[in-house]
Amino acid sequence: MQNNNMLGKIAALGLMSLGAAYAGAAQASLLDDVQARDALRCGVSSDKAGFSYLTDDGRWSGMDVDLCRGVAAAVLGDASKVEFVVTTAKNRFTALASGEIDVLSRATTWTASRDANLGADFTTPWFYDGQGVMTHADFGIASIEELDGAVFCLSPGTTSEQNLEDYFGRRDLSYRTVVIEKSTELYNAFQKGRCDAITNDMSGLASRRTQFADPDAFTLLPDAISKEPLGAYVPQGDAQWRDIVTWTAFALMNAEELEVTSHNVDTLRDETQNPNIARLLGTDGRIGERFGLSNDWAYQAIKQVGNYAEIFARNVGPETPLKFDRGLNRLWSDNGLLYPAPIR
């Protein structure tokens, strides 16, 4: 009997130890890992000009790149402490789930199936887009319906396949596909005429066309066949890390709304009488501490990366090769969809 009691106690202690180990694992945060590593690992593409693009001289640029830099500034105090990891449409969620990257910032659409099935949590829309179609200019095509029976170039593992099937199916139109995983090879195949059209997010198509040898030889049709809220994903189950990435994006949007820029942020931090700006910049309240960060987390992001308007303008705005209008990506106060939750 005594031996049985002793075995029972040992078993109970073992279960308690195992439970404590699981509890410790559950409490571990990516924030701790990133700060211990002193670098943020961010999954991006390398060839989407305006969003995440690696130049010939080795510089990273783009809206998605700048979101990662903003998170690094908020978490580590230094926007340059980012390790960019090139991912493809096919392997991006695997890289996130395996821990290869801390954030996936790769113009990725927020969908129900991705939230439910891929071990990832969406943060907040960073760019509102829609799926479009590009074709050869010499075809003289003005609408998608004229592409009945066409051959489309497609990338696997994207929402584009389902959207195209839905759109053509509802209209009783037919099409065939050429599926190529690597985006560079995909767009090369399109330019060489292996397919009649290519479909992707409209921003992605416009971005790619700027890199073609003869951009005027291709037409981006005006119709959007879907809605595509694009933004960053983080690993599922880490509420603190999701909050940090989400609220960094909100901070950059709120900064635009409050007219706080990288140029006036120091003056406003010292002189503002606006309580909303004071809370944003950390001179009032303890928002940063509640996220596990320094109270100047948003100040660092704005100072080093700029507000949303600055990021948009330098990467995709009218003075860039993409020449995008703000469109849906205007603030709600300017009839757009950007409606950042208040920092208070």
C-alpha positions as CSV (number, residue, x, y, z in Angstrom):
1,M,0.0,0.0,0.0
2,Q,2.8,2.4,0.9
3,N,4.5,1.6,-2.4
4,N,1.3,2.3,-4.3
5,N,0.9,5.7,-2.4
6,M,4.4,6.6,-3.2
7,L,3.9,5.8,-6.9
8,G,0.8,7.8,-6.9
9,K,2.6,10.8,-5.4
10,I,5.4,10.5,-8.0
11,A,2.9,10.3,-10.8
12,A,1.0,13.3,-9.5
13,L,4.3,15.3,-9.2
14,G,5.2,14.3,-12.7
15,L,1.8,15.5,-14.1
16,M,2.2,18.8,-12.1
17,S,5.7,19.3,-13.6
18,L,4.4,18.5,-17.1
19,G,1.5,20.9,-16.6
20,A,3.8,23.6,-15.4
21,A,6.0,23.1,-18.4
22,Y,3.0,23.4,-20.7
23,A,1.8,26.5,-18.8
24,G,5.3,28.1,-19.2
25,A,5.2,27.3,-22.9
26,A,1.8,28.9,-23.2
27,Q,3.0,32.0,-21.5
28,A,6.1,32.4,-23.6
29,S,5.8,35.3,-26.0
30,L,7.3,36.1,-29.3
31,L,8.1,39.5,-27.8
32,D,10.6,37.8,-25.5
33,D,12.2,35.9,-28.4
34,V,12.5,39.0,-30.6
35,Q,14.0,41.1,-27.8
36,A,16.4,38.3,-26.8
37,R,17.4,37.9,-30.5
38,D,17.5,41.7,-30.9
39,A,16.1,41.4,-34.4
40,L,12.6,41.0,-36.0
41,R,12.3,38.3,-38.6
42,C,9.9,39.5,-41.2
43,G,8.6,37.4,-44.1
44,V,8.2,39.4,-47.4
45,S,8.4,39.0,-51.1
46,S,11.5,40.4,-52.9
47,D,10.0,41.5,-56.2
48,K,6.8,43.5,-55.5
49,A,7.8,47.1,-56.1
50,G,6.1,49.5,-53.7
51,F,5.3,46.8,-51.2
52,S,8.4,44.6,-50.6
53,Y,11.2,44.9,-53.0
54,L,14.9,44.2,-52.9
55,T,16.8,46.6,-55.2
56,D,19.8,45.7,-57.2
57,D,22.1,47.4,-54.6
58,G,20.6,45.3,-51.8
59,R,18.1,47.8,-50.3
60,W,14.7,46.8,-49.1
61,S,11.8,49.1,-49.7
62,G,8.0,49.1,-49.8
63,M,4.9,49.5,-47.6
64,D,5.1,46.0,-46.2
65,V,8.8,46.5,-45.5
66,D,8.0,49.7,-43.7
67,L,5.4,48.1,-41.5
68,C,8.1,45.6,-40.4
69,R,10.5,48.5,-39.7
70,G,7.8,50.2,-37.6
71,V,7.3,47.1,-35.5
72,A,11.1,46.8,-35.0
73,A,11.2,50.4,-33.9
74,A,8.3,49.9,-31.5
75,V,9.8,46.7,-30.0
76,L,13.5,47.2,-30.2
77,G,13.8,50.9,-30.5
78,D,15.6,50.6,-33.9
79,A,13.8,50.3,-37.3
80,S,16.9,48.8,-38.9
81,K,16.8,45.7,-36.7
82,V,14.9,43.6,-39.2
83,E,16.0,40.4,-40.8
84,F,14.0,40.1,-44.1
85,V,13.2,36.5,-45.1
86,V,12.0,36.0,-48.7
87,T,8.9,33.8,-48.9
88,T,6.7,32.6,-51.7
89,A,2.9,32.6,-52.0
90,K,3.2,28.8,-51.4
91,N,5.5,28.7,-48.4
92,R,4.7,31.9,-46.5
93,F,2.3,30.4,-44.0
94,T,4.6,27.4,-43.4
95,A,7.4,29.8,-42.6
96,L,5.2,31.6,-40.1
97,A,3.9,28.4,-38.4
98,S,7.3,26.9,-38.2
99,G,8.8,29.9,-36.4
100,E,11.1,30.8,-39.3
101,I,9.5,34.3,-39.3
102,D,7.8,36.4,-36.6
103,V,5.6,38.4,-38.9
104,L,4.3,37.8,-42.4
105,S,4.1,41.1,-44.2
106,R,3.6,40.2,-47.8
107,A,0.5,41.8,-49.2
108,T,-1.6,38.8,-47.9
109,T,-5.3,38.8,-48.0
110,W,-7.4,38.4,-44.8
111,T,-9.8,35.5,-45.4
112,A,-11.8,33.2,-43.1
113,S,-10.1,30.0,-44.3
114,R,-6.7,31.4,-43.5
115,D,-7.8,32.4,-40.0
116,A,-9.3,29.0,-39.4
117,N,-6.9,26.6,-41.0
118,L,-3.3,27.9,-41.2
119,G,-2.3,28.5,-37.6
120,A,-2.1,32.2,-38.2
121,D,-3.8,35.4,-36.9
122,F,-4.5,38.4,-39.0
123,T,-3.7,41.8,-37.6
124,T,-5.4,44.7,-39.4
125,P,-5.8,45.8,-43.0
126,W,-2.7,47.7,-44.1
127,F,-3.8,48.2,-47.8
128,Y,-7.2,47.8,-49.3
129,D,-7.1,46.3,-52.7
130,G,-9.0,44.2,-55.2
131,Q,-8.1,41.5,-57.7
132,G,-7.7,42.6,-61.2
133,V,-6.6,41.3,-64.6
134,M,-3.8,42.3,-67.0
135,T,-3.7,41.4,-70.6
136,H,-1.8,42.1,-73.8
137,A,-2.5,45.6,-75.1
138,D,-2.6,44.5,-78.7
139,F,-5.6,42.3,-78.0
140,G,-7.7,45.5,-77.7
141,I,-9.7,44.0,-74.7
142,A,-11.6,46.5,-72.6
143,S,-13.4,44.2,-70.1
144,I,-12.9,40.9,-68.4
145,E,-15.9,39.3,-70.1
146,E,-14.1,39.5,-73.4
147,L,-11.6,37.0,-72.0
148,D,-14.0,34.1,-72.3
149,G,-11.9,31.0,-73.2
150,A,-8.6,32.7,-72.4
151,V,-5.6,31.2,-70.8
152,F,-4.6,32.7,-67.5
153,C,-1.2,32.6,-65.7
154,L,-1.8,31.9,-62.0
155,S,0.4,31.5,-58.9
156,P,-0.5,28.5,-56.6
157,G,-1.5,29.1,-52.9
158,T,-3.2,32.4,-53.5
159,T,-6.8,33.6,-53.3
160,S,-6.6,34.5,-57.0
161,E,-7.5,31.0,-58.1
162,Q,-10.8,30.8,-56.2
163,N,-11.7,34.4,-57.1
164,L,-11.2,33.7,-60.8
165,E,-13.2,30.5,-60.6
166,D,-16.0,32.3,-58.8
167,Y,-16.1,35.3,-61.2
168,F,-16.1,33.2,-64.4
169,G,-18.4,30.6,-63.0
170,R,-21.1,33.1,-62.1
171,R,-21.0,34.5,-65.7
172,D,-20.8,31.1,-67.4
173,L,-17.4,32.0,-68.9
174,S,-14.6,29.5,-69.5
175,Y,-10.9,29.7,-69.1
176,R,-7.7,27.6,-68.8
177,T,-4.7,28.1,-66.6
178,V,-1.0,27.9,-66.6
179,V,0.2,27.5,-62.9
180,I,3.7,28.6,-62.1
181,E,5.0,28.8,-58.5
182,K,7.9,31.3,-58.8
183,S,6.5,34.8,-59.4
184,T,9.4,35.9,-61.6
185,E,8.9,32.9,-63.9
186,L,5.1,33.5,-63.9
187,Y,5.4,37.0,-65.1
188,N,8.0,36.1,-67.6
189,A,5.7,33.5,-69.1
190,F,2.9,36.1,-69.4
191,Q,5.2,38.6,-71.1
192,K,6.3,35.9,-73.6
193,G,2.7,35.1,-74.5
194,R,2.3,31.7,-72.8
195,C,-1.0,33.0,-71.5
196,D,-3.5,35.6,-72.6
197,A,-4.0,37.2,-69.2
198,I,-2.7,37.2,-65.7
199,T,-4.7,37.9,-62.5
200,N,-3.6,39.1,-59.1
201,D,-4.2,42.0,-56.7
202,M,-4.4,45.2,-58.7
203,S,-1.6,46.7,-56.8
204,G,0.6,43.7,-57.6
205,L,-0.2,43.8,-61.3
206,A,0.5,47.5,-61.4
207,S,3.8,47.0,-59.5
208,R,4.9,44.2,-61.8
209,R,4.1,46.2,-65.0
210,T,6.6,48.9,-63.9
211,Q,9.3,46.3,-64.1
212,F,8.4,45.0,-67.6
213,A,10.7,45.9,-70.5
214,D,7.8,47.5,-72.3
215,P,5.0,48.4,-69.8
216,D,2.8,50.0,-72.5
217,A,2.5,46.6,-74.2
218,F,0.2,45.4,-71.4
219,T,-3.2,46.7,-70.2
220,L,-4.5,46.6,-66.7
221,L,-8.3,46.2,-67.0
222,P,-10.3,48.6,-64.8
223,D,-12.6,46.1,-63.1
224,A,-11.9,44.5,-59.7
225,I,-13.3,41.0,-59.3
226,S,-12.9,40.7,-55.6
227,K,-12.2,42.6,-52.4
228,E,-8.7,42.1,-51.0
229,P,-7.9,43.6,-47.5
230,L,-4.2,43.1,-47.3
231,G,-2.1,43.1,-44.1
232,A,0.3,41.3,-41.8
233,Y,-0.2,37.9,-40.2
234,V,1.4,36.6,-37.0
235,P,1.5,33.1,-35.4
236,Q,-1.8,32.0,-33.9
237,G,-2.3,32.0,-30.1
238,D,0.1,34.8,-29.0
239,A,-2.3,37.6,-28.1
240,Q,0.4,40.0,-26.9
241,W,2.4,39.7,-30.1
242,R,-0.7,40.1,-32.2
243,D,-1.6,43.3,-30.2
244,I,1.8,44.7,-30.7
245,V,1.8,44.3,-34.5
246,T,-1.8,45.4,-34.8
247,W,-1.4,48.5,-32.7
248,T,1.8,49.5,-34.3
249,A,-0.1,49.7,-37.6
250,F,-2.9,51.6,-35.8
251,A,-0.3,54.0,-34.3
252,L,1.0,54.9,-37.8
253,M,-2.5,55.5,-39.0
254,N,-3.5,57.5,-35.9
255,A,-0.4,59.6,-36.4
256,E,-1.7,60.7,-39.9
257,E,-5.1,61.5,-38.4
258,L,-3.5,63.6,-35.7
259,E,-1.1,65.2,-38.2
260,V,1.9,63.8,-36.4
261,T,4.8,63.2,-38.8
262,S,8.4,62.1,-38.7
263,H,9.3,65.7,-39.0
264,N,7.2,67.3,-36.2
265,V,7.0,64.4,-33.8
266,D,9.8,65.7,-31.5
267,T,8.2,69.2,-31.3
268,L,4.8,67.7,-30.6
269,R,6.1,65.3,-28.0
270,D,7.5,68.3,-26.0
271,E,4.8,70.9,-26.6
272,T,1.5,69.3,-27.5
273,Q,-1.6,70.1,-25.5
274,N,-3.6,67.5,-27.3
275,P,-4.3,64.5,-25.0
276,N,-4.7,62.1,-28.0
277,I,-1.2,63.0,-29.2
278,A,0.3,62.8,-25.7
279,R,-1.1,59.3,-25.3
280,L,0.1,58.3,-28.8
281,L,3.7,59.6,-28.1
282,G,3.8,58.2,-24.6
283,T,4.1,61.4,-22.6
284,D,0.7,60.6,-21.0
285,G,-0.5,57.2,-19.9
286,R,1.1,53.8,-19.9
287,I,-0.1,52.2,-23.1
288,G,3.3,50.9,-24.0
289,E,3.9,49.2,-20.7
290,R,0.6,47.4,-21.1
291,F,1.9,45.9,-24.3
292,G,5.2,45.0,-22.6
293,L,7.0,47.8,-24.4
294,S,8.6,51.2,-23.6
295,N,6.0,53.9,-23.4
296,D,7.7,55.7,-26.4
297,W,7.0,52.7,-28.7
298,A,4.7,54.6,-31.1
299,Y,7.0,57.7,-31.0
300,Q,9.9,55.5,-32.1
301,A,7.9,54.0,-35.0
302,I,6.6,57.4,-36.2
303,K,10.0,59.1,-35.8
304,Q,11.9,56.4,-37.6
305,V,9.4,55.3,-40.3
306,G,6.8,58.0,-40.6
307,N,3.1,58.0,-40.4
308,Y,0.8,56.1,-42.8
309,A,0.6,59.0,-45.3
310,E,4.4,59.3,-45.4
311,I,4.8,55.6,-46.0
312,F,2.1,55.5,-48.7
313,A,3.5,58.6,-50.5
314,R,7.2,57.4,-50.7
315,N,6.3,53.9,-51.7
316,V,3.3,53.9,-54.0
317,G,2.0,57.5,-54.2
318,P,1.7,59.9,-57.1
319,E,5.4,60.8,-57.1
320,T,6.5,57.1,-57.5
321,P,6.5,55.0,-60.6
322,L,3.2,53.3,-59.4
323,K,1.4,56.7,-59.1
324,F,-1.4,55.3,-56.9
325,D,-4.2,57.5,-55.7
326,R,-5.1,57.0,-52.0
327,G,-8.5,55.7,-53.0
328,L,-9.9,53.3,-50.4
329,N,-6.7,53.8,-48.4
330,R,-7.7,57.3,-47.4
331,L,-8.6,57.9,-43.7
332,W,-12.3,57.5,-42.8
333,S,-12.4,61.3,-42.3
334,D,-11.6,61.6,-45.9
335,N,-14.1,59.1,-47.1
336,G,-11.7,56.2,-47.1
337,L,-11.6,52.9,-45.2
338,L,-8.7,53.5,-42.8
339,Y,-10.4,53.7,-39.4
340,P,-7.7,53.1,-36.8
341,A,-8.9,52.2,-33.3
342,P,-8.1,55.0,-30.8
343,I,-5.0,54.8,-28.6
344,R,-6.4,55.5,-25.2
